[in-house]
Amino acid sequence: MLGTASLILAGCGATPNLGRVPIPIPPSDPTPVTAEAGQPQLVAMGDAVRAIGPSGGVILIQALGPEVVVPSPGPGGRPPDQAFATITIRASALSGPPLQVAAGDFQVIDDLGDTVAMTTDPAGGPVAGDAPVEFRLQGTINTGSGSLTWSPQGSPLVTWDFDIETD
């Protein structure tokens, strides 16, 4: 009996070996998801998406940002409820016929579900060959979560999710 108690007590002081918990490591060069008619994609801001147009043109499109200009705090040091932000759109051709990427095909929705008026510089254009397209969307966006949706030809193809923080 005494021997059994000694073994049990000795086991209590030992550190249990639970093994190692695997920690996922993102790939160094993640493969972009593919978006096409009937298969739209929801991704995080900054993720690149392989988009296939109706004529078979394939591009790599990415939304970067938002870069936020944080205004001064309000009365009592309260963080502002909105901020001026810039979102950069980059697109490059991968194969097939040109695919139009126009600023007017993008819509920003803020945390309240409201459409945000955005200006653009420049307006975009056809993505073909070695001529990538890059332009910026700018506007004042409410703090919180938001989304940017690209709807070429009126149908949503890619939505990027983002946050605006001012505190």
MDTraj code that builds the backbone (N, CA, C; nanometers):
import mdtraj as md
import numpy as np

residues = "MET LEU GLY THR ALA SER LEU ILE LEU ALA GLY CYS GLY ALA THR PRO ASN LEU GLY ARG VAL PRO ILE PRO ILE PRO PRO SER ASP PRO THR PRO VAL THR ALA GLU ALA GLY GLN PRO GLN LEU VAL ALA MET GLY ASP ALA VAL ARG ALA ILE GLY PRO SER GLY GLY VAL ILE LEU ILE GLN ALA LEU GLY PRO GLU VAL VAL VAL PRO SER PRO GLY PRO GLY GLY ARG PRO PRO ASP GLN ALA PHE ALA THR ILE THR ILE ARG ALA SER ALA LEU SER GLY PRO PRO LEU GLN VAL ALA ALA GLY ASP PHE GLN VAL ILE ASP ASP LEU GLY ASP THR VAL ALA MET THR THR ASP PRO ALA GLY GLY PRO VAL ALA GLY ASP ALA PRO VAL GLU PHE ARG LEU GLN GLY THR ILE ASN THR GLY SER GLY SER LEU THR TRP SER PRO GLN GLY SER PRO LEU VAL THR TRP ASP PHE ASP ILE GLU THR ASP".split()
xyz = np.array([
    [0.0817, -0.1178, 0.0000],
    [0.0000, 0.0000, 0.0000],
    [0.0872, 0.1257, 0.0000],
    [0.1907, 0.1222, 0.0836],
    [0.2799, 0.2363, 0.0909],
    [0.3535, 0.2573, -0.0418],
    [0.3902, 0.1507, -0.1106],
    [0.4571, 0.1596, -0.2396],
    [0.3679, 0.2217, -0.3452],
    [0.2400, 0.1860, -0.3428],
    [0.1440, 0.2423, -0.4387],
    [0.1251, 0.3909, -0.4150],
    [0.1153, 0.4302, -0.2883],
    [0.0984, 0.5721, -0.2554],
    [0.2203, 0.6521, -0.2992],
    [0.3383, 0.5933, -0.2832],
    [0.4606, 0.6618, -0.3255],
    [0.4625, 0.6851, -0.4760],
    [0.4175, 0.5850, -0.5518],
    [0.4127, 0.6004, -0.6983],
    [0.3119, 0.7069, -0.7402],
    [0.1975, 0.7089, -0.6749],
    [0.0945, 0.8088, -0.7083],
    [0.1451, 0.9489, -0.6768],
    [0.2041, 0.9674, -0.5579],
    [0.2552, 1.0987, -0.5200],
    [0.3710, 1.1418, -0.6089],
    [0.4532, 1.0482, -0.6479],
    [0.5651, 1.0814, -0.7360],
    [0.5130, 1.1291, -0.8711],
    [0.4031, 1.0694, -0.9163],
    [0.3436, 1.1096, -1.0435],
    [0.2834, 1.2481, -1.0387],
    [0.2399, 1.2931, -0.9202],
    [0.1768, 1.4247, -0.9084],
    [0.2758, 1.5380, -0.9323],
    [0.4007, 1.5157, -0.8973],
    [0.4986, 1.6214, -0.9138],
    [0.5572, 1.6277, -1.0539],
    [0.5304, 1.5265, -1.1342],
    [0.5874, 1.5227, -1.2688],
    [0.5106, 1.6162, -1.3616],
    [0.5798, 1.6746, -1.4531],
    [0.5154, 1.7594, -1.5526],
    [0.4604, 1.6710, -1.6629],
    [0.3302, 1.6810, -1.6875],
    [0.2726, 1.5963, -1.7923],
    [0.3230, 1.6383, -1.9300],
    [0.3439, 1.5433, -2.0183],
    [0.3861, 1.5723, -2.1547],
    [0.2628, 1.5635, -2.2435],
    [0.2102, 1.6779, -2.2815],
    [0.0903, 1.6819, -2.3641],
    [0.1223, 1.6834, -2.5123],
    [0.2467, 1.6856, -2.5444],
    [0.2839, 1.6924, -2.6853],
    [0.2898, 1.8368, -2.7320],
    [0.3188, 1.8536, -2.8553],
    [0.3276, 1.9889, -2.9110],
    [0.2004, 2.0211, -2.9868],
    [0.1570, 2.1446, -2.9737],
    [0.0402, 2.1915, -3.0461],
    [0.0886, 2.2524, -3.1767],
    [0.0390, 2.2028, -3.2889],
    [0.0857, 2.2594, -3.4159],
    [0.0354, 2.4024, -3.4342],
    [0.1228, 2.4871, -3.4795],
    [0.0872, 2.6259, -3.5083],
    [0.0922, 2.6429, -3.6585],
    [-0.0232, 2.6741, -3.7187],
    [-0.0221, 2.6877, -3.8646],
    [0.0641, 2.8057, -3.9088],
    [0.1394, 2.7844, -4.0123],
    [0.2242, 2.8881, -4.0687],
    [0.1723, 2.9154, -4.2095],
    [0.1396, 3.0425, -4.2368],
    [0.0904, 3.0716, -4.3714],
    [0.1980, 3.0468, -4.4753],
    [0.1572, 3.0052, -4.5952],
    [0.2565, 2.9828, -4.7004],
    [0.3279, 3.1126, -4.7342],
    [0.4540, 3.1011, -4.7749],
    [0.5311, 3.2210, -4.8066],
    [0.4765, 3.2927, -4.9300],
    [0.4156, 3.2202, -5.0182],
    [0.3558, 3.2782, -5.1383],
    [0.2167, 3.2171, -5.1550],
    [0.1153, 3.2715, -5.0843],
    [-0.0164, 3.2089, -5.0881],
    [-0.0766, 3.2116, -5.2287],
    [-0.1416, 3.1042, -5.2632],
    [-0.2089, 3.0950, -5.3922],
    [-0.3389, 3.1735, -5.3839],
    [-0.3607, 3.2673, -5.4743],
    [-0.4839, 3.3461, -5.4678],
    [-0.6068, 3.2603, -5.4996],
    [-0.7186, 3.2952, -5.4369],
    [-0.8439, 3.2284, -5.4685],
    [-0.8892, 3.2752, -5.6065],
    [-0.9772, 3.1984, -5.6683],
    [-1.0286, 3.2328, -5.8008],
    [-1.1734, 3.2775, -5.7893],
    [-1.2044, 3.3895, -5.8529],
    [-1.3408, 3.4416, -5.8581],
    [-1.3854, 3.4448, -6.0033],
    [-1.5065, 3.3995, -6.0273],
    [-1.5664, 3.4066, -6.1615],
    [-1.7164, 3.4125, -6.1455],
    [-1.7875, 3.4376, -6.2545],
    [-1.9332, 3.4465, -6.2492],
    [-1.9895, 3.3227, -6.1809],
    [-2.0766, 3.3427, -6.0837],
    [-2.1351, 3.2323, -6.0091],
    [-2.0503, 3.1838, -5.8937],
    [-1.9266, 3.2346, -5.8817],
    [-1.8380, 3.1956, -5.7729],
    [-1.7646, 3.3198, -5.7200],
    [-1.8403, 3.4153, -5.6615],
    [-1.7745, 3.5340, -5.6056],
    [-1.6942, 3.4963, -5.4817],
    [-1.6018, 3.5831, -5.4427],
    [-1.5138, 3.5547, -5.3291],
    [-1.5188, 3.6679, -5.2266],
    [-1.5104, 3.6308, -5.0980],
    [-1.4955, 3.7238, -4.9869],
    [-1.3562, 3.7008, -4.9302],
    [-1.2742, 3.8060, -4.9302],
    [-1.1361, 3.7940, -4.8845],
    [-1.1012, 3.9120, -4.7942],
    [-0.9881, 3.9029, -4.7273],
    [-0.9384, 4.0124, -4.6443],
    [-0.8691, 4.1157, -4.7320],
    [-0.8765, 4.2401, -4.6878],
    [-0.8081, 4.3475, -4.7594],
    [-0.6609, 4.3113, -4.7715],
    [-0.6061, 4.3291, -4.8903],
    [-0.4673, 4.2957, -4.9178],
    [-0.4512, 4.1642, -4.9917],
    [-0.5529, 4.0771, -4.9822],
    [-0.5444, 3.9488, -5.0528],
    [-0.5592, 3.9693, -5.2031],
    [-0.4782, 3.8984, -5.2789],
    [-0.4893, 3.9008, -5.4251],
    [-0.5902, 3.7947, -5.4674],
    [-0.6629, 3.8243, -5.5740],
    [-0.7646, 3.7330, -5.6261],
    [-0.7404, 3.7138, -5.7750],
    [-0.7477, 3.5904, -5.8188],
    [-0.7402, 3.5566, -5.9615],
    [-0.8828, 3.5663, -6.0145],
    [-0.9106, 3.6647, -6.0997],
    [-1.0453, 3.6891, -6.1499],
    [-1.0555, 3.6498, -6.2966],
    [-1.1617, 3.5759, -6.3289],
    [-1.1866, 3.5326, -6.4660],
    [-1.3079, 3.6087, -6.5179],
    [-1.2879, 3.6828, -6.6265],
    [-1.3959, 3.7603, -6.6855],
    [-1.4835, 3.6766, -6.7771],
    [-1.5971, 3.7326, -6.8212],
    [-1.6898, 3.6577, -6.9057],
    [-1.6314, 3.6166, -7.0408],
    [-1.5325, 3.6918, -7.0899],
    [-1.4716, 3.6578, -7.2189],
    [-1.3514, 3.5653, -7.2026],
    [-1.3236, 3.5228, -7.0784],
    [-1.2127, 3.4310, -7.0540],
    [-1.0833, 3.4975, -7.0130],
    [-1.0803, 3.6312, -7.0102],
    [-0.9603, 3.7008, -6.9643],
    [-0.9384, 3.6753, -6.8163],
    [-0.8126, 3.6561, -6.7786],
    [-0.7791, 3.6277, -6.6387],
    [-0.6834, 3.7354, -6.5895],
    [-0.7170, 3.7951, -6.4738],
    [-0.6307, 3.8968, -6.4136],
    [-0.6046, 3.8612, -6.2678],
    [-0.5040, 3.9246, -6.2126],
    [-0.4772, 3.9187, -6.0700],
    [-0.5114, 4.0567, -6.0169],
    [-0.6078, 4.0639, -5.9242],
    [-0.6528, 4.1928, -5.8718],
    [-0.6367, 4.1934, -5.7206],
    [-0.5987, 4.3100, -5.6696],
    [-0.5707, 4.3238, -5.5275],
    [-0.6176, 4.4608, -5.4811],
    [-0.6774, 4.4664, -5.3620],
    [-0.7142, 4.5925, -5.2979],
    [-0.6255, 4.6083, -5.1748],
    [-0.5605, 4.7230, -5.1629],
    [-0.4665, 4.7484, -5.0536],
    [-0.5141, 4.8652, -4.9687],
    [-0.4879, 4.8589, -4.8399],
    [-0.5252, 4.9662, -4.7484],
    [-0.6293, 4.9181, -4.6505],
    [-0.7148, 5.0022, -4.6083],
    [-0.7131, 5.1462, -4.6349],
    [-0.6051, 5.2187, -4.5552],
    [-0.5466, 5.3178, -4.6225],
    [-0.4560, 5.4088, -4.5532],
    [-0.5439, 5.5172, -4.4933],
    [-0.5375, 5.5330, -4.3613],
    [-0.6294, 5.6211, -4.2895],
    [-0.5565, 5.7446, -4.2393],
    [-0.6164, 5.8616, -4.2643],
    [-0.5687, 5.9867, -4.2073],
    [-0.6553, 6.0104, -4.0840],
    [-0.5966, 5.9909, -3.9663],
    [-0.6737, 6.0008, -3.8417],
    [-0.6847, 6.1465, -3.7996],
    [-0.8084, 6.1963, -3.7893],
    [-0.8258, 6.3347, -3.7452],
    [-0.7990, 6.3487, -3.5951],
    [-0.7904, 6.4703, -3.5489],
    [-0.7683, 6.4969, -3.4064],
    [-0.8865, 6.4463, -3.3251],
    [-0.8595, 6.4060, -3.2002],
    [-0.9690, 6.3605, -3.1152],
    [-1.0719, 6.4711, -3.0925],
    [-1.1940, 6.4292, -3.0640],
    [-1.3024, 6.5234, -3.0382],
    [-1.2991, 6.5728, -2.8947],
    [-1.4075, 6.6374, -2.8528],
    [-1.4153, 6.6882, -2.7151],
    [-1.3948, 6.5755, -2.6138],
    [-1.3166, 6.6039, -2.5119],
    [-1.2901, 6.5050, -2.4080],
    [-1.1971, 6.3941, -2.4534],
    [-1.1292, 6.4125, -2.5668],
    [-1.0368, 6.3114, -2.6167],
    [-1.1047, 6.1946, -2.6861],
    [-1.2332, 6.2103, -2.7166],
    [-1.3088, 6.1029, -2.7826],
    [-1.2555, 6.0805, -2.9240],
    [-1.2302, 5.9531, -2.9614],
    [-1.1823, 5.9261, -3.0976],
    [-1.2876, 5.9657, -3.2009],
    [-1.2458, 6.0109, -3.3170],
    [-1.3410, 6.0491, -3.4210],
    [-1.4218, 5.9288, -3.4711],
    [-1.5418, 5.9563, -3.5191],
    [-1.6315, 5.8517, -3.5694],
    [-1.6042, 5.8156, -3.7147],
    [-1.5231, 5.8943, -3.7825],
    [-1.4922, 5.8673, -3.9230],
    [-1.3545, 5.9215, -3.9560],
    [-1.3020, 5.8763, -4.0697],
    [-1.1699, 5.9195, -4.1119],
    [-1.1604, 5.9153, -4.2644],
    [-1.0737, 5.9986, -4.3182],
    [-1.0460, 5.9991, -4.4613],
    [-0.9544, 5.8807, -4.4913],
    [-0.9906, 5.8016, -4.5908],
    [-0.9142, 5.6800, -4.6205],
    [-0.8888, 5.6664, -4.7704],
    [-0.7779, 5.6008, -4.8023],
    [-0.7410, 5.5723, -4.9409],
    [-0.7253, 5.4221, -4.9571],
    [-0.7919, 5.3675, -5.0584],
    [-0.7806, 5.2262, -5.0948],
    [-0.7165, 5.2214, -5.2331],
    [-0.6131, 5.1409, -5.2483],
    [-0.5436, 5.1281, -5.3768],
    [-0.5842, 4.9976, -5.4437],
    [-0.6214, 5.0063, -5.5700],
    [-0.6569, 4.8897, -5.6512],
    [-0.5431, 4.8639, -5.7488],
    [-0.4964, 4.7385, -5.7535],
    [-0.3923, 4.6979, -5.8490],
    [-0.4413, 4.5762, -5.9251],
    [-0.4232, 4.5782, -6.0552],
    [-0.4634, 4.4642, -6.1384],
    [-0.3613, 4.4438, -6.2484],
    [-0.3310, 4.3171, -6.2758],
    [-0.2384, 4.2836, -6.3846],
    [-0.2931, 4.1625, -6.4595],
    [-0.2667, 4.1606, -6.5894],
    [-0.3168, 4.0533, -6.6756],
    [-0.2378, 3.9254, -6.6522],
    [-0.3089, 3.8125, -6.6532],
    [-0.2440, 3.6821, -6.6466],
    [-0.2546, 3.6099, -6.7802],
    [-0.3740, 3.6143, -6.8419],
    [-0.3916, 3.5489, -6.9726],
    [-0.5235, 3.5919, -7.0353],
    [-0.5346, 3.5620, -7.1650],
    [-0.6595, 3.5849, -7.2374],
    [-0.6849, 3.7292, -7.2742],
    [-0.8085, 3.7562, -7.3210],
    [-0.8431, 3.8917, -7.3649],
    [-0.8470, 3.9904, -7.2490],
    [-0.8391, 4.1215, -7.2778],
    [-0.8403, 4.2240, -7.1722],
    [-0.9668, 4.2156, -7.0870],
    [-0.9517, 4.2545, -6.9622],
    [-1.0635, 4.2626, -6.8692],
    [-1.0658, 4.4045, -6.8145],
    [-1.1795, 4.4709, -6.8250],
    [-1.1932, 4.6097, -6.7816],
    [-1.2009, 4.6169, -6.6288],
    [-1.1190, 4.7028, -6.5693],
    [-1.1255, 4.7303, -6.4264],
    [-1.1481, 4.8801, -6.4126],
    [-1.2707, 4.9186, -6.3798],
    [-1.3090, 5.0598, -6.3733],
    [-1.3464, 5.0979, -6.2306],
    [-1.3072, 5.2173, -6.1904],
    [-1.3357, 5.2651, -6.0549],
    [-1.4857, 5.2636, -6.0250],
    [-1.5679, 5.2877, -6.1258],
    [-1.7123, 5.2898, -6.1064],
    [-1.7721, 5.1539, -6.0730],
    [-1.6939, 5.0478, -6.0883],
    [-1.7415, 4.9126, -6.0563],
    [-1.7127, 4.8738, -5.9113],
    [-1.6592, 4.9670, -5.8318],
    [-1.6267, 4.9409, -5.6924],
    [-1.7221, 5.0165, -5.6012],
    [-1.7621, 4.9508, -5.4930],
    [-1.8523, 5.0132, -5.3963],
    [-1.7994, 4.9867, -5.2554],
    [-1.7937, 5.0928, -5.1738],
    [-1.7523, 5.0811, -5.0346],
    [-1.8759, 5.0933, -4.9468],
    [-1.8911, 4.9980, -4.8544],
    [-2.0002, 4.9987, -4.7575],
    [-1.9375, 5.0103, -4.6192],
    [-1.9902, 5.1019, -4.5363],
    [-1.9322, 5.1200, -4.4026],
    [-2.0018, 5.0324, -4.2989],
    [-1.9607, 5.0482, -4.1736],
    [-2.0097, 4.9679, -4.0621],
    [-2.1601, 4.9841, -4.0402],
    [-2.2163, 5.0948, -4.0857],
    [-2.3595, 5.1207, -4.0697],
    [-2.4411, 5.0670, -4.1868],
    [-2.3729, 5.0104, -4.2867],
    [-2.4420, 4.9590, -4.4046],
    [-2.4670, 5.0643, -4.5113],
    [-2.4064, 5.1809, -4.4935],
    [-2.4247, 5.2906, -4.5894],
    [-2.3182, 5.2850, -4.6982],
    [-2.3574, 5.3224, -4.8191],
    [-2.2623, 5.3342, -4.9299],
    [-2.1816, 5.4618, -4.9100],
    [-2.0511, 5.4519, -4.9251],
    [-1.9605, 5.5648, -4.9054],
    [-1.9259, 5.6246, -5.0415],
    [-1.9426, 5.7560, -5.0536],
    [-1.9039, 5.8251, -5.1765],
    [-1.7518, 5.8281, -5.1846],
    [-1.6984, 5.7769, -5.2957],
    [-1.5533, 5.7709, -5.3140],
    [-1.5156, 5.8460, -5.4413],
    [-1.4026, 5.9150, -5.4361],
    [-1.3467, 5.9746, -5.5559],
    [-1.2354, 5.8830, -5.6045],
    [-1.1910, 5.9045, -5.7266],
    [-1.0882, 5.8158, -5.7808],
    [-0.9798, 5.8933, -5.8527],
    [-0.8616, 5.8321, -5.8561],
    [-0.7471, 5.8908, -5.9245],
    [-0.6557, 5.7787, -5.9699],
    [-0.6369, 5.7533, -6.0956],
    [-0.7241, 5.7796, -6.2108],
    [-0.8449, 5.6864, -6.2096],
    [-0.9137, 5.6726, -6.3219],
    [-1.0406, 5.5995, -6.3248],
    [-1.0294, 5.4517, -6.3580],
    [-0.9105, 5.4010, -6.3891],
    [-0.8947, 5.2597, -6.4241],
    [-0.8824, 5.2422, -6.5740],
    [-0.9010, 5.1191, -6.6211],
    [-0.8905, 5.0917, -6.7633],
    [-0.8799, 4.9440, -6.7907],
    [-0.8556, 4.9077, -6.9179],
    [-0.8443, 4.7660, -6.9510],
    [-0.7128, 4.7078, -6.8993],
    [-0.7205, 4.5865, -6.8468],
    [-0.6004, 4.5183, -6.7975],
    [-0.5606, 4.4174, -6.9040],
    [-0.4475, 4.4430, -6.9695],
    [-0.4012, 4.3548, -7.0772],
    [-0.2505, 4.3633, -7.0882],
    [-0.1906, 4.2544, -7.1345],
    [-0.0469, 4.2519, -7.1597],
    [0.0353, 4.2913, -7.0393],
    [0.1374, 4.3715, -7.0641],
    [0.2282, 4.4138, -6.9572],
    [0.1905, 4.5490, -6.8993],
    [0.0663, 4.5929, -6.9204],
    [0.0231, 4.7238, -6.8724],
    [-0.0711, 4.7077, -6.7530],
    [-0.0165, 4.6970, -6.6312],
    [-0.1046, 4.6849, -6.5150],
    [-0.1848, 4.8128, -6.4928],
    [-0.2938, 4.7994, -6.4225],
    [-0.3786, 4.9137, -6.3889],
    [-0.3678, 4.9363, -6.2385],
    [-0.3515, 5.0623, -6.1994],
    [-0.3517, 5.0972, -6.0573],
    [-0.4233, 5.2297, -6.0412],
    [-0.5135, 5.2358, -5.9438],
    [-0.5800, 5.3612, -5.9107],
    [-0.6192, 5.3606, -5.7645],
    [-0.6569, 5.4778, -5.7159],
    [-0.6928, 5.4934, -5.5756],
    [-0.8374, 5.5391, -5.5617],
    [-0.9047, 5.4824, -5.4615],
    [-1.0383, 5.5259, -5.4228],
    [-1.0222, 5.5994, -5.2903],
    [-1.0820, 5.7198, -5.2791],
    [-1.0657, 5.7990, -5.1580],
    [-1.2003, 5.8503, -5.1097],
    [-1.2168, 5.8504, -4.9769],
    [-1.3398, 5.9020, -4.9194],
    [-1.3347, 5.8992, -4.7682],
    [-1.4373, 5.9550, -4.7068],
    [-1.4485, 5.9569, -4.5616],
    [-1.5376, 5.8412, -4.5193],
    [-1.4815, 5.7514, -4.4379],
    [-1.5488, 5.6276, -4.4010],
    [-1.5695, 5.6242, -4.2502],
    [-1.6887, 5.5794, -4.2062],
    [-1.7164, 5.5639, -4.0639],
    [-1.6245, 5.4578, -4.0048],
    [-1.5923, 5.4733, -3.8758],
    [-1.5088, 5.3746, -3.8082],
    [-1.5829, 5.2419, -3.7964],
    [-1.5057, 5.1369, -3.7792],
    [-1.5629, 5.0026, -3.7682],
    [-1.5299, 4.9218, -3.8915],
    [-1.6063, 4.8161, -3.9097],
    [-1.5792, 4.7293, -4.0247],
    [-1.6395, 4.7887, -4.1514],
    [-1.5830, 4.7505, -4.2633],
    [-1.6325, 4.7960, -4.3921],
    [-1.6007, 4.6920, -4.4975],
    [-1.6547, 4.7161, -4.6162],
    [-1.6256, 4.6250, -4.7263],
    [-1.6140, 4.7025, -4.8562],
    [-1.5337, 4.6469, -4.9450],
    [-1.5146, 4.6998, -5.0799],
    [-1.5555, 4.5886, -5.1750],
    [-1.6542, 4.6150, -5.2598],
    [-1.7015, 4.5133, -5.3542],
    [-1.6757, 4.5577, -5.4964],
    [-1.6173, 4.4667, -5.5738],
    [-1.5946, 4.4885, -5.7171],
    [-1.7026, 4.4124, -5.7916],
    [-1.7814, 4.4866, -5.8687],
    [-1.8918, 4.4276, -5.9448],
    [-1.8789, 4.4619, -6.0925],
    [-1.7860, 4.3960, -6.1644],
    [-1.7772, 4.4232, -6.3081],
    [-1.9041, 4.3731, -6.3760],
    [-1.9550, 4.4501, -6.4663],
    [-2.0772, 4.4168, -6.5406],
    [-2.1961, 4.3989, -6.4465],
    [-2.1940, 4.4673, -6.3304],
    [-2.3084, 4.4697, -6.2403],
    [-2.3227, 4.3520, -6.1449],
    [-2.2382, 4.2515, -6.1543],
    [-2.2471, 4.1350, -6.0654],
    [-2.1278, 4.1317, -5.9711],
    [-2.1506, 4.1210, -5.8384],
    [-2.0381, 4.1150, -5.7449],
    [-1.9462, 3.9973, -5.7761],
    [-1.8172, 4.0255, -5.7824],
    [-1.7186, 3.9220, -5.8111],
    [-1.6247, 3.9015, -5.6930],
    [-1.5807, 4.0127, -5.6305],
    [-1.4905, 4.0042, -5.5153],
    [-1.5329, 4.1086, -5.4125],
    [-1.5333, 4.0676, -5.2854],
    [-1.5533, 4.1610, -5.1748],
    [-1.4345, 4.1489, -5.0807],
    [-1.3725, 4.2635, -5.0516],
    [-1.2632, 4.2689, -4.9552],
    [-1.3183, 4.3285, -4.8251],
    [-1.2837, 4.2692, -4.7125],
    [-1.3282, 4.3127, -4.5815],
    [-1.2163, 4.3926, -4.5153],
    [-1.2509, 4.5014, -4.4455],
    [-1.1483, 4.5828, -4.3787],
    [-1.2058, 4.6502, -4.2553],
    [-1.1180, 4.7145, -4.1777],
    [-1.1576, 4.7909, -4.0597],
    [-1.0994, 4.9308, -4.0679],
    [-1.1756, 5.0275, -4.0159],
    [-1.1276, 5.1642, -4.0001],
    [-1.1192, 5.1899, -3.8504],
    [-0.9985, 5.2191, -3.8021],
    [-0.9786, 5.2480, -3.6601],
    [-0.9165, 5.3850, -3.6437],
    [-0.9672, 5.4601, -3.5448],
    [-0.9155, 5.5944, -3.5202],
    [-0.8684, 5.6128, -3.3774],
    [-0.8687, 5.5043, -3.2980],
    [-0.8249, 5.5204, -3.1587],
    [-0.6866, 5.4646, -3.1362],
])
top = md.Topology()
chain = top.add_chain()
for i, resn in enumerate(residues, 1):
    res = top.add_residue(resn, chain, resSeq=i)
    for name in ("N", "CA", "C"):
        top.add_atom(name, md.element.get_by_symbol(name[0]), res)
traj = md.Trajectory(xyz[None], top)
